[in-house]
């Protein structure tokens, strides 16, 4: 269907400014890349949706669901998705580095992996699961989804919105009567 208010020669242009900088900002703080591009409404939507999903999941799991661990017996692959949320998940990397190098975690263990030595760390993880029951897994899922949603927002900040022209709209629809 053709838009009568828009001529075929009219082109919608969106100033993405520097897309690489916008993508970096979008990763660090969800929505910030869109603010940088002066797309305030979209930035607010991404910020509210991504961060509320992330912090809801984080709270569900009692603050224990976001941690980075790269031990052979506790490979926390979920963190790869969670880090998509940017700066909010970065303290887990610092804590992981400290624990790996036998240094005590900062901030009373905030976002630290299980810190007991090899054989007992599974007991600590089991304690977290027992304490938070299914909420540990739900919190992990919510934080992972938030990170993956932000990856889509980062892509939008980098590449801009997909605009379908009138030609593409008519080409995709089958002719009437088929």
N, C-alpha and C positions, 0 to 999 in steps of 0.2 A: 504494500500500500504506500502510495506516494504522499509525502508531506507537502500540502499546498503552500505552507508558509516558507518553504525553503526551496530555492532553485537548485538545479542539478550542478551548477557551477560553484555553489557556495561550499566552502570547505571549513570544517570546524578545526581550529587549531588550538592545541593546549600547550602552554609553555611548561615543559618539564624541567626547565633550568638545567642543571647538571644532573643527569640521571644517576650517575655513579654516587654522587654525594647524597642524592635523595634516597637511594637504596641503602646506603650506610646509615643514614639517620633513621630510616624506616626499620632497620634491624635493631639499632640501639634502643630506640623508644618507639613502640608501635604507634603509627600515625604521624610521627615527627617528619618523615620524608614528605608526606602530603602537605603538612604545614609549610615546609620549606618551599614546596611548589605552589603555595598559595591556594591549595585545594582543601580549604578549612573543613568543610562539611564532611568530606570523605575521610579526612584525617581524624576527626572526632569519632566517626563511626568505627573506624579501625581501632582507635585507641580504647574506646569504651568496650567494644566487643572482645578484643584480644586480651586486654589487661583484666577485665572482670572475669573472663573464663579462666585465665591463668591463676589469679588470686583466689578464686572460688575453689579451684582444685587444690591449690597450695594449702588452703585452710582446711579443706576436707581431710587431707592427709596429715594434719597436725604439723605442717611445716617440714615433714620428713620426706616428702615424695620427690623433691627436686634435689638430687645430689649426683655428682659425677664420680663414677668409680670405674676404673679400667683394669681391675685385678682379673686374673684369669677365671676365678670362680665367682666373681661378682661383676660381670661386665654389664654396666648400666647403659644399655643401648637406648633406653627411653630418653636419656639426656640429650641425645643427638636431635631428637624432635623438640625437646623442651628449650634448648638453647636458641631455637628460632625466635624466641620471644625477646632475645637481646640482653640488655643490661640487667634485667630482673633475674636472669638465670646465671649470670657470670660469677657471683660469689661462690657458687658450687665448684667452679674450676679452681679458684684460689684455695678453697678448703681441701679439695682433692689433692692438690699439689702439696699442701702442708702435711696432710696425713700420710701421703706416700713417702715423704722425706722424714718421717718420724718426728714431726713437729706438732705441737698441740693445735687444734683448730681455733680459729678466732671466734669472737662474738658468741661464746658459750655453745659452740658447735652448730650454729645456724648454717644450714645447707651442707653440713659435713657428711661424708659417707660414714657407714659403720666404722668405728675407729679401733675396735678391738683387734688384736693380732689374728693372723690367718685362721686358725681353727675355730676361734670363738666369735668371729665377726658374723657368722651365720646365725648365731644365737641372738645377737643384737638385732639383726634384721628380722628374725622371727618374732622378737619382742615387739617391734614396730607393727608387724602384721597382726599380732594378737591384740595389741592395744587399739588399733584403728579399724580392725576387721576389714570389711569390704571397702570402707572409705579410703584405705591406703591405695587400693587398685583404682578406684574411681578418681581419686585425686591425681594419681599418675596419669590416667587417661585424659582428664580435663587439661592438665598442664601440657600434655603432648599435643592435644588438639589446638590449644592456643598457639603453641610454637609453629605448627603447620599452617594455621590460619595466617599467622604473620608472614610466613614465607610467601603466601599469595599476595599479601599486601605489599611486601617488598618488591615482588615482580611488577605489581601495578605501579608502584612509584618509579621503577626503572623503565618500564616499557610504555606506560600510559594506558588509558582505557582502550578497550576494543570498540571501535566505532563501525557499525554496519551501515553501509551506504544503501540508498534506495535500490540500486541495481542488484546488490547482493540479496536484499529482501525478496525481490520479485523472482530472482533466479532460483532460490531455494524452495519456493512454493510450487506445488504441482498445478497444472492448469485445471480450471473447474471442469467437472464432469468425468474425471478419471477415477 
